[in-house]
Amino acid sequence: MEQVFSYEENMHKLEEIIRRLEQGDLSLEEGLTCFETGIALVKTCQKQLERVSDKLTVLTGEE
């Protein structure tokens, strides 16, 4: 079963990946892996924000 992380945890992981990429001392393969992981985290965070936005829309009765 895949572990589910909070938005904050995912953002922290993304920030760590960005720091590693900005340092520029990764091999091509490591950089590509970090980039792929970062893209997946961005998509996950976007989905988490969309779910919260949908809940707020329902709670406030706005469309």
KEMI-874230 format. One record per atom (N, C-alpha, C, O, CB): atom name; chain; residue in three letters; z, y, x. Coordinates in Angstrom, 2 decimals. Glycine has a CB too. Layout:
BEGIN
+------+-------+------+---------+---------+---------+
! name ! chain ! resn !      c3 !      c2 !      c1 !
+------+-------+------+---------+---------+---------+
!   CA !     A !  ALA !       Z !       Y !       X !
...
+------+-------+------+---------+---------+---------+
//
This chain:
BEGIN
+------+-------+------+---------+---------+---------+
! name ! chain ! resn !      c3 !      c2 !      c1 !
+------+-------+------+---------+---------+---------+
!    N !     A !  MET !    0.00 !   -1.19 !    0.85 !
!   CA !     A !  MET !    0.00 !    0.00 !    0.00 !
!    C !     A !  MET !    0.00 !    1.25 !    0.89 !
!    O !     A !  MET !    0.76 !    1.35 !    1.85 !
!   CB !     A !  MET !    1.23 !    0.00 !   -0.96 !
!    N !     A !  GLU !   -0.86 !    2.19 !    0.55 !
!   CA !     A !  GLU !   -1.01 !    3.40 !    1.33 !
!    C !     A !  GLU !    0.14 !    4.36 !    1.04 !
!    O !     A !  GLU !    0.48 !    4.60 !   -0.12 !
!   CB !     A !  GLU !   -2.36 !    4.07 !    1.05 !
!    N !     A !  GLN !    0.72 !    4.92 !    2.10 !
!   CA !     A !  GLN !    1.82 !    5.85 !    1.93 !
!    C !     A !  GLN !    1.28 !    7.21 !    1.49 !
!    O !     A !  GLN !    0.28 !    7.69 !    2.00 !
!   CB !     A !  GLN !    2.63 !    6.00 !    3.25 !
!    N !     A !  VAL !    1.97 !    7.80 !    0.52 !
!   CA !     A !  VAL !    1.57 !    9.10 !    0.00 !
!    C !     A !  VAL !    2.49 !   10.16 !    0.60 !
!    O !     A !  VAL !    3.71 !   10.05 !    0.56 !
!   CB !     A !  VAL !    1.64 !    9.12 !   -1.57 !
!    N !     A !  PHE !    1.88 !   11.19 !    1.16 !
!   CA !     A !  PHE !    2.61 !   12.27 !    1.79 !
!    C !     A !  PHE !    2.53 !   13.53 !    0.93 !
!    O !     A !  PHE !    1.58 !   13.70 !    0.16 !
!   CB !     A !  PHE !    2.07 !   12.55 !    3.21 !
!    N !     A !  SER !    3.52 !   14.38 !    1.05 !
!   CA !     A !  SER !    3.52 !   15.63 !    0.30 !
!    C !     A !  SER !    2.47 !   16.58 !    0.89 !
!    O !     A !  SER !    1.96 !   16.38 !    1.99 !
!   CB !     A !  SER !    4.93 !   16.28 !    0.33 !
!    N !     A !  TYR !    2.19 !   17.61 !    0.12 !
!   CA !     A !  TYR !    1.25 !   18.64 !    0.57 !
!    C !     A !  TYR !    1.73 !   19.23 !    1.89 !
!    O !     A !  TYR !    0.95 !   19.42 !    2.82 !
!   CB !     A !  TYR !    1.09 !   19.75 !   -0.50 !
!    N !     A !  GLU !    3.02 !   19.53 !    1.96 !
!   CA !     A !  GLU !    3.59 !   20.14 !    3.16 !
!    C !     A !  GLU !    3.46 !   19.22 !    4.38 !
!    O !     A !  GLU !    3.15 !   19.67 !    5.48 !
!   CB !     A !  GLU !    5.06 !   20.49 !    2.93 !
!    N !     A !  GLU !    3.71 !   17.93 !    4.16 !
!   CA !     A !  GLU !    3.57 !   16.96 !    5.26 !
!    C !     A !  GLU !    2.12 !   16.88 !    5.74 !
!    O !     A !  GLU !    1.85 !   16.83 !    6.94 !
!   CB !     A !  GLU !    4.07 !   15.57 !    4.82 !
!    N !     A !  ASN !    1.20 !   16.86 !    4.78 !
!   CA !     A !  ASN !   -0.22 !   16.81 !    5.14 !
!    C !     A !  ASN !   -0.65 !   18.07 !    5.88 !
!    O !     A !  ASN !   -1.42 !   17.99 !    6.84 !
!   CB !     A !  ASN !   -1.07 !   16.62 !    3.90 !
!    N !     A !  MET !   -0.16 !   19.22 !    5.46 !
!   CA !     A !  MET !   -0.50 !   20.47 !    6.14 !
!    C !     A !  MET !    0.06 !   20.47 !    7.56 !
!    O !     A !  MET !   -0.60 !   20.95 !    8.49 !
!   CB !     A !  MET !    0.02 !   21.68 !    5.36 !
!    N !     A !  HIS !    1.25 !   19.95 !    7.73 !
!   CA !     A !  HIS !    1.85 !   19.87 !    9.07 !
!    C !     A !  HIS !    0.99 !   18.97 !    9.98 !
!    O !     A !  HIS !    0.74 !   19.31 !   11.14 !
!   CB !     A !  HIS !    3.31 !   19.33 !    8.99 !
!    N !     A !  LYS !    0.56 !   17.85 !    9.46 !
!   CA !     A !  LYS !   -0.31 !   16.95 !   10.23 !
!    C !     A !  LYS !   -1.62 !   17.65 !   10.60 !
!    O !     A !  LYS !   -2.11 !   17.51 !   11.72 !
!   CB !     A !  LYS !   -0.60 !   15.66 !    9.43 !
!    N !     A !  LEU !   -2.17 !   18.38 !    9.65 !
!   CA !     A !  LEU !   -3.41 !   19.11 !    9.89 !
!    C !     A !  LEU !   -3.23 !   20.17 !   10.97 !
!    O !     A !  LEU !   -4.09 !   20.34 !   11.82 !
!   CB !     A !  LEU !   -3.92 !   19.75 !    8.59 !
!    N !     A !  GLU !   -2.11 !   20.87 !   10.92 !
!   CA !     A !  GLU !   -1.83 !   21.88 !   11.95 !
!    C !     A !  GLU !   -1.72 !   21.24 !   13.33 !
!    O !     A !  GLU !   -2.18 !   21.81 !   14.32 !
!   CB !     A !  GLU !   -0.54 !   22.63 !   11.61 !
!    N !     A !  GLU !   -1.12 !   20.07 !   13.41 !
!   CA !     A !  GLU !   -1.00 !   19.35 !   14.69 !
!    C !     A !  GLU !   -2.39 !   18.96 !   15.21 !
!    O !     A !  GLU !   -2.66 !   19.08 !   16.41 !
!   CB !     A !  GLU !   -0.12 !   18.09 !   14.53 !
!    N !     A !  ILE !   -3.25 !   18.49 !   14.32 !
!   CA !     A !  ILE !   -4.60 !   18.12 !   14.72 !
!    C !     A !  ILE !   -5.35 !   19.34 !   15.23 !
!    O !     A !  ILE !   -6.05 !   19.27 !   16.24 !
!   CB !     A !  ILE !   -5.36 !   17.47 !   13.54 !
!    N !     A !  ILE !   -5.22 !   20.45 !   14.55 !
!   CA !     A !  ILE !   -5.90 !   21.68 !   14.96 !
!    C !     A !  ILE !   -5.43 !   22.10 !   16.35 !
!    O !     A !  ILE !   -6.24 !   22.49 !   17.20 !
!   CB !     A !  ILE !   -5.65 !   22.82 !   13.95 !
!    N !     A !  ARG !   -4.11 !   22.03 !   16.59 !
!   CA !     A !  ARG !   -3.59 !   22.37 !   17.91 !
!    C !     A !  ARG !   -4.19 !   21.48 !   19.00 !
!    O !     A !  ARG !   -4.58 !   21.95 !   20.06 !
!   CB !     A !  ARG !   -2.05 !   22.25 !   17.92 !
!    N !     A !  ARG !   -4.25 !   20.19 !   18.71 !
!   CA !     A !  ARG !   -4.81 !   19.25 !   19.69 !
!    C !     A !  ARG !   -6.29 !   19.57 !   19.98 !
!    O !     A !  ARG !   -6.73 !   19.54 !   21.13 !
!   CB !     A !  ARG !   -4.67 !   17.80 !   19.19 !
!    N !     A !  LEU !   -7.03 !   19.85 !   18.93 !
!   CA !     A !  LEU !   -8.45 !   20.17 !   19.10 !
!    C !     A !  LEU !   -8.64 !   21.48 !   19.86 !
!    O !     A !  LEU !   -9.54 !   21.60 !   20.69 !
!   CB !     A !  LEU !   -9.14 !   20.26 !   17.74 !
!    N !     A !  GLU !   -7.80 !   22.46 !   19.57 !
!   CA !     A !  GLU !   -7.92 !   23.76 !   20.25 !
!    C !     A !  GLU !   -7.57 !   23.69 !   21.73 !
!    O !     A !  GLU !   -8.06 !   24.49 !   22.52 !
!   CB !     A !  GLU !   -7.02 !   24.78 !   19.57 !
!    N !     A !  GLN !   -6.73 !   22.75 !   22.10 !
!   CA !     A !  GLN !   -6.37 !   22.60 !   23.52 !
!    C !     A !  GLN !   -7.59 !   22.20 !   24.35 !
!    O !     A !  GLN !   -7.69 !   22.54 !   25.53 !
!   CB !     A !  GLN !   -5.25 !   21.57 !   23.68 !
!    N !     A !  GLY !   -8.50 !   21.48 !   23.74 !
!   CA !     A !  GLY !   -9.76 !   21.15 !   24.40 !
!    C !     A !  GLY !   -9.67 !   20.09 !   25.48 !
!    O !     A !  GLY !  -10.61 !   19.95 !   26.26 !
!   CB !     A !  GLY !  -10.31 !   22.36 !   24.98 !
!    N !     A !  ASP !   -8.57 !   19.34 !   25.55 !
!   CA !     A !  ASP !   -8.45 !   18.33 !   26.60 !
!    C !     A !  ASP !   -8.60 !   16.90 !   26.08 !
!    O !     A !  ASP !   -8.21 !   15.95 !   26.75 !
!   CB !     A !  ASP !   -7.12 !   18.47 !   27.29 !
!    N !     A !  LEU !   -9.18 !   16.75 !   24.89 !
!   CA !     A !  LEU !   -9.41 !   15.44 !   24.33 !
!    C !     A !  LEU !  -10.77 !   14.91 !   24.77 !
!    O !     A !  LEU !  -11.70 !   15.68 !   25.02 !
!   CB !     A !  LEU !   -9.33 !   15.48 !   22.79 !
!    N !     A !  SER !  -10.87 !   13.60 !   24.85 !
!   CA !     A !  SER !  -12.18 !   13.01 !   25.11 !
!    C !     A !  SER !  -13.04 !   13.20 !   23.87 !
!    O !     A !  SER !  -12.53 !   13.58 !   22.81 !
!   CB !     A !  SER !  -12.06 !   11.48 !   25.48 !
!    N !     A !  LEU !  -14.31 !   12.96 !   24.00 !
!   CA !     A !  LEU !  -15.22 !   13.10 !   22.87 !
!    C !     A !  LEU !  -14.79 !   12.19 !   21.72 !
!    O !     A !  LEU !  -14.76 !   12.61 !   20.56 !
!   CB !     A !  LEU !  -16.67 !   12.78 !   23.29 !
!    N !     A !  GLU !  -14.44 !   10.96 !   22.05 !
!   CA !     A !  GLU !  -14.02 !   10.00 !   21.03 !
!    C !     A !  GLU !  -12.72 !   10.43 !   20.35 !
!    O !     A !  GLU !  -12.60 !   10.34 !   19.13 !
!   CB !     A !  GLU !  -13.85 !    8.60 !   21.66 !
!    N !     A !  GLU !  -11.75 !   10.90 !   21.14 !
!   CA !     A !  GLU !  -10.48 !   11.38 !   20.57 !
!    C !     A !  GLU !  -10.70 !   12.61 !   19.70 !
!    O !     A !  GLU !  -10.11 !   12.74 !   18.63 !
!   CB !     A !  GLU !   -9.48 !   11.71 !   21.70 !
!    N !     A !  GLY !  -11.56 !   13.50 !   20.16 !
!   CA !     A !  GLY !  -11.87 !   14.70 !   19.38 !
!    C !     A !  GLY !  -12.52 !   14.37 !   18.06 !
!    O !     A !  GLY !  -12.20 !   14.96 !   17.03 !
!   CB !     A !  GLY !  -12.76 !   15.62 !   20.17 !
!    N !     A !  LEU !  -13.44 !   13.41 !   18.09 !
!   CA !     A !  LEU !  -14.12 !   13.00 !   16.87 !
!    C !     A !  LEU !  -13.14 !   12.35 !   15.90 !
!    O !     A !  LEU !  -13.19 !   12.61 !   14.69 !
!   CB !     A !  LEU !  -15.27 !   12.03 !   17.21 !
!    N !     A !  THR !  -12.25 !   11.52 !   16.41 !
!   CA !     A !  THR !  -11.24 !   10.88 !   15.57 !
!    C !     A !  THR !  -10.33 !   11.92 !   14.94 !
!    O !     A !  THR !  -10.03 !   11.86 !   13.75 !
!   CB !     A !  THR !  -10.42 !    9.87 !   16.38 !
!    N !     A !  CYS !   -9.89 !   12.89 !   15.74 !
!   CA !     A !  CYS !   -9.05 !   13.97 !   15.21 !
!    C !     A !  CYS !   -9.79 !   14.76 !   14.15 !
!    O !     A !  CYS !   -9.22 !   15.10 !   13.11 !
!   CB !     A !  CYS !   -8.60 !   14.91 !   16.34 !
!    N !     A !  PHE !  -11.05 !   15.06 !   14.41 !
!   CA !     A !  PHE !  -11.85 !   15.82 !   13.45 !
!    C !     A !  PHE !  -11.97 !   15.06 !   12.13 !
!    O !     A !  PHE !  -11.79 !   15.63 !   11.06 !
!   CB !     A !  PHE !  -13.25 !   16.11 !   14.03 !
!    N !     A !  GLU !  -12.28 !   13.77 !   12.21 !
!   CA !     A !  GLU !  -12.42 !   12.95 !   11.00 !
!    C !     A !  GLU !  -11.10 !   12.90 !   10.22 !
!    O !     A !  GLU !  -11.10 !   13.00 !    9.00 !
!   CB !     A !  GLU !  -12.88 !   11.52 !   11.36 !
!    N !     A !  THR !  -10.00 !   12.74 !   10.93 !
!   CA !     A !  THR !   -8.69 !   12.71 !   10.29 !
!    C !     A !  THR !   -8.40 !   14.06 !    9.64 !
!    O !     A !  THR !   -7.86 !   14.12 !    8.53 !
!   CB !     A !  THR !   -7.59 !   12.35 !   11.31 !
!    N !     A !  GLY !   -8.75 !   15.13 !   10.33 !
!   CA !     A !  GLY !   -8.54 !   16.47 !    9.80 !
!    C !     A !  GLY !   -9.33 !   16.71 !    8.52 !
!    O !     A !  GLY !   -8.81 !   17.29 !    7.57 !
!   CB !     A !  GLY !   -8.91 !   17.50 !   10.83 !
!    N !     A !  ILE !  -10.57 !   16.27 !    8.50 !
!   CA !     A !  ILE !  -11.40 !   16.42 !    7.31 !
!    C !     A !  ILE !  -10.79 !   15.65 !    6.14 !
!    O !     A !  ILE !  -10.75 !   16.15 !    5.02 !
!   CB !     A !  ILE !  -12.85 !   15.94 !    7.58 !
!    N !     A !  ALA !  -10.32 !   14.45 !    6.41 !
!   CA !     A !  ALA !   -9.69 !   13.65 !    5.35 !
!    C !     A !  ALA !   -8.42 !   14.35 !    4.83 !
!    O !     A !  ALA !   -8.17 !   14.35 !    3.62 !
!   CB !     A !  ALA !   -9.33 !   12.23 !    5.88 !
!    N !     A !  LEU !   -7.65 !   14.94 !    5.72 !
!   CA !     A !  LEU !   -6.44 !   15.66 !    5.31 !
!    C !     A !  LEU !   -6.78 !   16.89 !    4.47 !
!    O !     A !  LEU !   -6.10 !   17.18 !    3.48 !
!   CB !     A !  LEU !   -5.62 !   16.08 !    6.54 !
!    N !     A !  VAL !   -7.82 !   17.61 !    4.86 !
!   CA !     A !  VAL !   -8.25 !   18.78 !    4.08 !
!    C !     A !  VAL !   -8.62 !   18.35 !    2.66 !
!    O !     A !  VAL !   -8.24 !   19.00 !    1.69 !
!   CB !     A !  VAL !   -9.46 !   19.50 !    4.77 !
!    N !     A !  LYS !   -9.37 !   17.26 !    2.54 !
!   CA !     A !  LYS !   -9.77 !   16.78 !    1.21 !
!    C !     A !  LYS !   -8.55 !   16.35 !    0.40 !
!    O !     A !  LYS !   -8.49 !   16.62 !   -0.80 !
!   CB !     A !  LYS !  -10.74 !   15.60 !    1.34 !
!    N !     A !  THR !   -7.60 !   15.71 !    1.05 !
!   CA !     A !  THR !   -6.37 !   15.29 !    0.36 !
!    C !     A !  THR !   -5.59 !   16.50 !   -0.12 !
!    O !     A !  THR !   -5.12 !   16.52 !   -1.26 !
!   CB !     A !  THR !   -5.50 !   14.43 !    1.29 !
!    N !     A !  CYS !   -5.46 !   17.51 !    0.73 !
!   CA !     A !  CYS !   -4.74 !   18.73 !    0.35 !
!    C !     A !  CYS !   -5.43 !   19.44 !   -0.81 !
!    O !     A !  CYS !   -4.77 !   19.96 !   -1.71 !
!   CB !     A !  CYS !   -4.62 !   19.68 !    1.55 !
!    N !     A !  GLN !   -6.76 !   19.47 !   -0.78 !
!   CA !     A !  GLN !   -7.51 !   20.10 !   -1.87 !
!    C !     A !  GLN !   -7.24 !   19.38 !   -3.19 !
!    O !     A !  GLN !   -7.05 !   20.02 !   -4.22 !
!   CB !     A !  GLN !   -9.02 !   20.10 !   -1.56 !
!    N !     A !  LYS !   -7.22 !   18.05 !   -3.15 !
!   CA !     A !  LYS !   -6.94 !   17.27 !   -4.36 !
!    C !     A !  LYS !   -5.52 !   17.53 !   -4.86 !
!    O !     A !  LYS !   -5.29 !   17.65 !   -6.06 !
!   CB !     A !  LYS !   -7.15 !   15.77 !   -4.10 !
!    N !     A !  GLN !   -4.57 !   17.61 !   -3.93 !
!   CA !     A !  GLN !   -3.19 !   17.89 !   -4.32 !
!    C !     A !  GLN !   -3.09 !   19.26 !   -4.98 !
!    O !     A !  GLN !   -2.41 !   19.40 !   -6.00 !
!   CB !     A !  GLN !   -2.26 !   17.82 !   -3.10 !
!    N !     A !  LEU !   -3.76 !   20.26 !   -4.43 !
!   CA !     A !  LEU !   -3.73 !   21.60 !   -5.03 !
!    C !     A !  LEU !   -4.41 !   21.62 !   -6.40 !
!    O !     A !  LEU !   -3.96 !   22.32 !   -7.30 !
!   CB !     A !  LEU !   -4.41 !   22.61 !   -4.09 !
!    N !     A !  GLU !   -5.50 !   20.87 !   -6.54 !
!   CA !     A !  GLU !   -6.19 !   20.80 !   -7.83 !
!    C !     A !  GLU !   -5.29 !   20.18 !   -8.90 !
!    O !     A !  GLU !   -5.27 !   20.64 !  -10.04 !
!   CB !     A !  GLU !   -7.49 !   19.99 !   -7.70 !
!    N !     A !  ARG !   -4.53 !   19.12 !   -8.53 !
!   CA !     A !  ARG !   -3.61 !   18.49 !   -9.49 !
!    C !     A !  ARG !   -2.53 !   19.48 !   -9.93 !
!    O !     A !  ARG !   -2.19 !   19.55 !  -11.11 !
!   CB !     A !  ARG !   -2.96 !   17.23 !   -8.87 !
!    N !     A !  VAL !   -1.99 !   20.24 !   -8.99 !
!   CA !     A !  VAL !   -0.97 !   21.23 !   -9.32 !
!    C !     A !  VAL !   -1.58 !   22.31 !  -10.22 !
!    O !     A !  VAL !   -0.96 !   22.73 !  -11.20 !
!   CB !     A !  VAL !   -0.38 !   21.86 !   -8.03 !
!    N !     A !  SER !   -2.76 !   22.76 !   -9.89 !
!   CA !     A !  SER !   -3.44 !   23.78 !  -10.69 !
!    C !     A !  SER !   -3.67 !   23.28 !  -12.11 !
!    O !     A !  SER !   -3.46 !   24.01 !  -13.08 !
!   CB !     A !  SER !   -4.77 !   24.18 !  -10.04 !
!    N !     A !  ASP !   -4.10 !   22.02 !  -12.24 !
!   CA !     A !  ASP !   -4.32 !   21.44 !  -13.57 !
!    C !     A !  ASP !   -3.02 !   21.38 !  -14.36 !
!    O !     A !  ASP !   -2.99 !   21.68 !  -15.55 !
!   CB !     A !  ASP !   -4.93 !   20.03 !  -13.45 !
!    N !     A !  LYS !   -1.93 !   21.00 !  -13.70 !
!   CA !     A !  LYS !   -0.63 !   20.94 !  -14.37 !
!    C !     A !  LYS !   -0.19 !   22.32 !  -14.84 !
!    O !     A !  LYS !    0.33 !   22.47 !  -15.94 !
!   CB !     A !  LYS !    0.43 !   20.34 !  -13.44 !
!    N !     A !  LEU !   -0.41 !   23.32 !  -13.99 !
!   CA !     A !  LEU !   -0.05 !   24.69 !  -14.37 !
!    C !     A !  LEU !   -0.86 !   25.17 !  -15.56 !
!    O !     A !  LEU !   -0.35 !   25.86 !  -16.44 !
!   CB !     A !  LEU !   -0.24 !   25.63 !  -13.19 !
!    N !     A !  THR !   -2.11 !   24.81 !  -15.58 !
!   CA !     A !  THR !   -2.97 !   25.19 !  -16.69 !
!    C !     A !  THR !   -2.46 !   24.59 !  -18.00 !
!    O !     A !  THR !   -2.42 !   25.26 !  -19.03 !
!   CB !     A !  THR !   -4.42 !   24.76 !  -16.42 !
!    N !     A !  VAL !   -2.06 !   23.31 !  -17.94 !
!   CA !     A !  VAL !   -1.53 !   22.65 !  -19.12 !
!    C !     A !  VAL !   -0.21 !   23.29 !  -19.54 !
!    O !     A !  VAL !    0.01 !   23.55 !  -20.73 !
!   CB !     A !  VAL !   -1.34 !   21.16 !  -18.86 !
!    N !     A !  LEU !    0.66 !   23.53 !  -18.58 !
!   CA !     A !  LEU !    1.99 !   24.09 !  -18.88 !
!    C !     A !  LEU !    1.92 !   25.51 !  -19.47 !
!    O !     A !  LEU !    2.69 !   25.87 !  -20.35 !
!   CB !     A !  LEU !    2.85 !   24.11 !  -17.61 !
!    N !     A !  THR !    0.98 !   26.29 !  -18.97 !
!   CA !     A !  THR !    0.87 !   27.68 !  -19.45 !
!    C !     A !  THR !   -0.05 !   27.81 !  -20.66 !
!    O !     A !  THR !   -0.09 !   28.86 !  -21.30 !
!   CB !     A !  THR !    0.37 !   28.58 !  -18.34 !
!    N !     A !  GLY !   -0.78 !   26.74 !  -20.96 !
!   CA !     A !  GLY !   -1.68 !   26.79 !  -22.12 !
!    C !     A !  GLY !   -2.92 !   27.60 !  -21.87 !
!    O !     A !  GLY !   -3.65 !   27.94 !  -22.80 !
!   CB !     A !  GLY !   -0.96 !   27.35 !  -23.31 !
!    N !     A !  GLU !   -3.19 !   27.92 !  -20.60 !
!   CA !     A !  GLU !   -4.38 !   28.70 !  -20.25 !
!    C !     A !  GLU !   -5.52 !   27.75 !  -19.89 !
!    O !     A !  GLU !   -5.31 !   26.63 !  -19.43 !
!   CB !     A !  GLU !   -4.09 !   29.66 !  -19.06 !
!    N !     A !  GLU !   -6.73 !   28.23 !  -20.12 !
!   CA !     A !  GLU !   -7.90 !   27.43 !  -19.75 !
!    C !     A !  GLU !   -8.78 !   28.18 !  -18.82 !
!    O !     A !  GLU !   -9.82 !   27.67 !  -18.39 !
!   CB !     A !  GLU !   -8.68 !   27.00 !  -20.96 !
+------+-------+------+---------+---------+---------+
//
